[in-house]
Amino acid sequence: MNEPFVAPHRRTVSVTSSERGLFEFTNGAVRVQSSRDGDQGVRAVDLLLASLAMCVAGTVRAYAEHHGVDGLARVTVDVTRSEER
């Protein structure tokens, strides 16, 4: 029997640039300010690194829960970016 179609969950993030190099983005729940050089809020690359770390930490936690690992109180993931100048 065919299951009814369920629309995929959608998430919208809006970004506004009001000044050169300054950005604000929101997902409807939170607002974050960002700048290219990081002097006013977080840099876009920091958000990218945080997203990667959150994905890895979430995967580790989901794996542990699925396989019945008890006592996993905390998962910490450090992501480092090297930049040549």
Order of alpha helices (4+ residues) and beta strands (2+ residues): beta-beta-beta-alpha
